[in-house]
Amino acid sequence: MADKKNLLLLFDHPTEPVFMDKGGNGTVFDVPASYVTDRYNKMCKKVQRRVSGGFEKNVLVKEIPIPDLSCSMRLGRSEQFSLFLESHRQMACHLIDVFIKMPTVDELQSVAVYARDRVNPVLFNYALSVAMLHRSDTKDLGLPAFAQIFPDRFIDSQMLRTMREESFVVERSAARLPVHSSVKYTASDLDVEHRLWYFREDLGVNLHHWHWHLVYPNTAPDRSIVDKDRRGELFYYMHQQIIARYNAERLCNHMARVQPFNNLEEPIAEGYFPKMDSLVASRAFPPRFDNTRLSDVDRPINQLRVGIDDMKRWRERIYEAIHQGYVLDANHKKIVLDDVKGIDILGNIIESSQLTPNKTLYGDLHNKGHILIAFSHDPTNKHLEYAGVMGDASTAMRDPIFYKWHAFIDNLFQEHKRQLSPYTEEDLTFPDVRVQSIQVESQGQVNRLTTFWQESDVDMSRGLDFVPRGHVLARFTHLQHHPFSYTIEVENSSEATRYGYVRIFLAPKLDDGNATMLLEQQRRMMVELDKFVVTMPPGSHTITRDSTESSVTIPFKRTFRNMDNPGEPQNFLCGCGWPQHMLIPKGRAEGLSFELFVMVSNYEDDKVDQKPEDCECSIAASYCGLRDRLYPDRKSMGFPFDRQPRSGSELLEKFLTPNMCSIEVIISHEARTEKIPELPDHS
Amino acid sequence: MADKKNLLLLFDHPTEPVFMDKGGNGTVFDVPASYVTDRYNKMCKKVQRRVSGGFEKNVLVKEIPIPDLSCSMRLGRSEQFSLFLESHRQMACHLIDVFIKMPTVDELQSVAVYARDRVNPVLFNYALSVAMLHRSDTKDLGLPAFAQIFPDRFIDSQMLRTMREESFVVERSAARLPVHSSVKYTASDLDVEHRLWYFREDLGVNLHHWHWHLVYPNTAPDRSIVDKDRRGELFYYMHQQIIARYNAERLCNHMARVQPFNNLEEPIAEGYFPKMDSLVASRAFPPRFDNTRLSDVDRPINQLRVGIDDMKRWRERIYEAIHQGYVLDANHKKIVLDDVKGIDILGNIIESSQLTPNKTLYGDLHNKGHILIAFSHDPTNKHLEYAGVMGDASTAMRDPIFYKWHAFIDNLFQEHKRQLSPYTEEDLTFPDVRVQSIQVESQGQVNRLTTFWQESDVDMSRGLDFVPRGHVLARFTHLQHHPFSYTIEVENSSEATRYGYVRIFLAPKLDDGNATMLLEQQRRMMVELDKFVVTMPPGSHTITRDSTESSVTIPFKRTFRNMDNPGEPQNFLCGCGWPQHMLIPKGRAEGLSFELFVMVSNYEDDKVDQKPEDCECSIAASYCGLRDRLYPDRKSMGFPFDRQPRSGSELLEKFLTPNMCSIEVIISHEARTEKIPELPDHS
């Protein structure tokens, strides 16, 4: 029987023929002659002997009858696969279905080997990832990081060239030098938006977004893959939090909050030049010039037709549904947008996902917005151009327009939330439980956090095709902060042990004009930092918690890691999660005031009924949920800040009930870079 | 003493370190340790032993004190070198000067080896090319074709990827397959302009333009390099002929003549997406979207500042000079724009070259137009973008705007020509000489020419860096025609032998509305096909001439050639010249009528006094001149069609004097492709 870990080797070197050596140690797939593409049919074995250097480790591939893959092969090998395109999703669905239905790992391996050189490499990666994630016999395999397989979507094209040089000129990987990512390569200081390069172009931020959409596909052959607990609400909340975080970063950089992209007919002031080459397409990701206007998209090749008028129509119908308090399903049945499920239904409608109750009526607003923007340079395929970065989840967050678009989308959700009754004091309090004080401590400093720059490496050799083997490191400069810990004093004045759900948020103290913010504004900037359960025996009690334990982040080493053991079992969901190094905003050199908010709610009210977790990976649930399980909080996501504050609590201090507390925390930024020490010269 | 042919190896693999193997047979430069860049200092010898496979052929490089190269090193290695930028021209000048002043080939080789890994690779190529071309001890070396060293400027980026795959997977070059160039990859049929892809994106057409600007640099350390005989007039004529040819092709494709780009404030309707990656910059050539407007360019990094207002000012002053009949030099002295030298002076002014009499007053119109267009996507360097294809002579002709821009430029020259008195009958006749008849014959057909598609290969391996060695062929599909021959019956009714200068032109018979063209329009569409000297003893006489002998073209094999013997002596100027396969327009499937015009003028009046040619390469003089010699025709370029026709000769038939003749020739296009036979499988 096949060792299922070998499946992971199929991700390596995605555009090389499948019979080339994999994993860096001469391993080759013993591909049946009938599986080899015509070009290489006669030379395959000879090439394998050469590339494996005589030490080949053969992975046997069973020859089986191959199901019809013609649907998935309709997309050219060098075309650009995009999940925002319905036609591409259909092709992916088909392949996922084939992979999932293979009765054994052996047969899955066979059909994957066959498909690999015939379908588009990104489509292949996506379909095999989703299938492995949802097959019981493969779900324990840790998938390789997407950035290591497709480095081209995360780095400047100039780095690819330098990596090629290192690999070709320097034989031993030990003597190769890391290739540095320029920190500011997409724009100059003339571009005010470029102050946020460290956020928009961060490796971890973009990986998070890609992982999220992989874990939550919006279409799948089996509806259960899409229909995960509260996926529509999570779509809203995860993106709402991105906007909140982005706005905090903007404030740190003396910039006003992002303007929602309300008027689709207005030119988009912000141009973006990604300077990345797609290795699969062998084409650059197209730029968008400053002041580009959207046009109706009509691209028969993508079976794609969407007009600005369609978008307006969908937007107005959704607003109308929100204001009427119900949506209509395909059978004209009313579905009420209530306090609990309303936001989830709206999420599915607005995204839209396969779960939308009425796609004809409410359309496909969010996805088609990405499409209209992604094709603004060539809306009719007149110039045979592929989509810009907005057309792919792994690259969209690089573009300033992503945030304007999602600020617009978020406003729809907020309009619904505004229809709901504010939480009453009773909703918010936890009788007998009082938060007496909170503080954070970092590097011996109290209520002062510090950010700085740091260099970190990622081995990208598995994604470099047609170069000699061996590690090649990409060295990124990214934001980092000193780890910190929370100390929370709580008092349980009852006689019994209580279970509390601690909810920690952070928001700027003052607005962009240095004025105190009304809570109605501030709540939308509340960034979730952590959420965890505590046991509180009667009496006073000190809770401590480390920033690295955060329920929104994945550990640092999940972003910057070297996949020397690609087969190491790990939960795939662990790839989804906000990167730990981006947990807090950058702050300012002179320090910027934030409000740190802690609430302890009654876990008995909040918990959901499900059996205890069966995997070791329960991190990052706040934005990513838990695999195969319910979202671990019965409250609305973003609680207690997801609704308008009750009357009389226009300011945060008035909003506080005894089980809440807030303090001022200063975040300072040190403009220094923590470098990786140079290794002694091995050459 | 160094074998000077080794200098040619320095062009190979332009972005690889200089110590890597060259020429495909293990030859390496024995680089002094002090010349190796820091990165590779300690490993250079070890790498050389590896890459040469133990069979290294060492080229000794003498260690000499290196002159100061800091000026030329100001341009980053991965930046984009452009001759349209004054600051880049200065850096190139400096390096050319260093190269030219090296007393021996040995020392030239030393400084070139040192410079190669330190200056920008394209700047290096340009400076070494110009220097070798102008040094008496190296001018007999044939330089490698630019397309073989920088294939990225001539082909779709997807081809580069496929070539890399072929080189990496298939070890023996004999088993490698040619990589096909897509014939229609830059746009779809929705783009009417794309009908002319075969002209704008032709390898030979673009090489011609690049070569022309290399032979006629507009700035050089030594003024004599710029001040070649009638270079200003040649600038006008070569580009005028491009427009004439382009308009003929447009007519073949049912398109109206190109509209001059008169209004710089009007959006440019024609977008262009080159889909090419610069290997040196590791960046894609930026596109221009449909309807992009020009903006004032202010890019301190390029020491570049030009406004649309500057352009208008220069244009108006030039028009004023034309209408007044003189220009003012820097000392306010009048220089008359007379019949003979006026056009040459205007050429230097309009281009402008170093020879312009007054750059302050007349500016830099043509060059800055290229610049304004090339940077329309990022005029202020806000987005850190490089120039579009209009910023480089090797790529500019791909873009539809090139022709609109040069149609505007040509109108300036034509305005001057309109001020001159028409040629009188006396100016045009050749007493005693009569052209009795002309005909062309091709494939047994009389006065019918046929075009079709053909596939041809170019080995591009020398320009592929960081891939295993061995030939890799790029297979182009290009226009071709069956060769043809002219038969011209002339009668010399005098008693003495006469020497005639035979001038052959071709122009469409009818205009885009199917109406007879007035000669004033038709003359501007007259495409020069040939010009040659004949000896005519008294009596009747039959002249025959093959199309392949044309004075405007270089032979087919100079465009599509395999440089297996890069050191083969050949005159560099031979690289300049219109490609033979593009000699005649495409025609139409059903045939399109052209007027073939022949004039025999008196060579005694036309010839220039100079000693006979001393090199075997005298081809393509009509557009490229003769190396180190006078332009071989005393008449104005384009004669007899460079001026308005005399009164009474509004139609071509009225214009004809006895020593002229014209006939109708039909050009048909067969929509078939002549393929290269597949080789038997060697794998």
Chai-1 contact restraints between the chains, C-beta under 6 A:
chainA,res_idxA,chainB,res_idxB,connection_type,confidence,min_distance_angstrom,max_distance_angstrom,comment,restraint_id
A,K42,B,S683,contact,1.0,0.0,6.0,A-B,restraint_1
A,M43,B,S683,contact,1.0,0.0,6.0,A-B,restraint_2
A,S78,B,Q158,contact,1.0,0.0,6.0,A-B,restraint_3
A,S157,B,S282,contact,1.0,0.0,6.0,A-B,restraint_4
A,S157,B,R283,contact,1.0,0.0,6.0,A-B,restraint_5
A,Q158,B,S78,contact,1.0,0.0,6.0,A-B,restraint_6
A,Q158,B,S282,contact,1.0,0.0,6.0,A-B,restraint_7
A,R161,B,S282,contact,1.0,0.0,6.0,A-B,restraint_8
A,R164,B,F466,contact,1.0,0.0,6.0,A-B,restraint_9
A,E165,B,F466,contact,1.0,0.0,6.0,A-B,restraint_10
A,F168,B,F466,contact,1.0,0.0,6.0,A-B,restraint_11
A,V169,B,V47,contact,1.0,0.0,6.0,A-B,restraint_12
A,A187,B,H383,contact,1.0,0.0,6.0,A-B,restraint_13
A,A187,B,L384,contact,1.0,0.0,6.0,A-B,restraint_14
A,S188,B,K382,contact,1.0,0.0,6.0,A-B,restraint_15
A,S188,B,L384,contact,1.0,0.0,6.0,A-B,restraint_16
A,L190,B,T380,contact,1.0,0.0,6.0,A-B,restraint_17
A,L190,B,K382,contact,1.0,0.0,6.0,A-B,restraint_18
A,D191,B,K382,contact,1.0,0.0,6.0,A-B,restraint_19
A,F273,B,H383,contact,1.0,0.0,6.0,A-B,restraint_20
A,F273,B,E385,contact,1.0,0.0,6.0,A-B,restraint_21
A,S282,B,S157,contact,1.0,0.0,6.0,A-B,restraint_22
A,S282,B,Q158,contact,1.0,0.0,6.0,A-B,restraint_23
A,S282,B,R161,contact,1.0,0.0,6.0,A-B,restraint_24
A,R283,B,S157,contact,1.0,0.0,6.0,A-B,restraint_25
A,A284,B,A284,contact,1.0,0.0,6.0,A-B,restraint_26
A,F289,B,H377,contact,1.0,0.0,6.0,A-B,restraint_27
A,H377,B,F289,contact,1.0,0.0,6.0,A-B,restraint_28
A,T380,B,L190,contact,1.0,0.0,6.0,A-B,restraint_29
A,K382,B,S188,contact,1.0,0.0,6.0,A-B,restraint_30
A,K382,B,L190,contact,1.0,0.0,6.0,A-B,restraint_31
A,K382,B,D191,contact,1.0,0.0,6.0,A-B,restraint_32
A,H383,B,A187,contact,1.0,0.0,6.0,A-B,restraint_33
A,H383,B,F273,contact,1.0,0.0,6.0,A-B,restraint_34
A,L384,B,A187,contact,1.0,0.0,6.0,A-B,restraint_35
A,L384,B,S188,contact,1.0,0.0,6.0,A-B,restraint_36
A,E385,B,F273,contact,1.0,0.0,6.0,A-B,restraint_37
A,F466,B,R164,contact,1.0,0.0,6.0,A-B,restraint_38
A,F466,B,E165,contact,1.0,0.0,6.0,A-B,restraint_39
A,F466,B,F168,contact,1.0,0.0,6.0,A-B,restraint_40
A,S683,B,K42,contact,1.0,0.0,6.0,A-B,restraint_41
A,S683,B,M43,contact,1.0,0.0,6.0,A-B,restraint_42
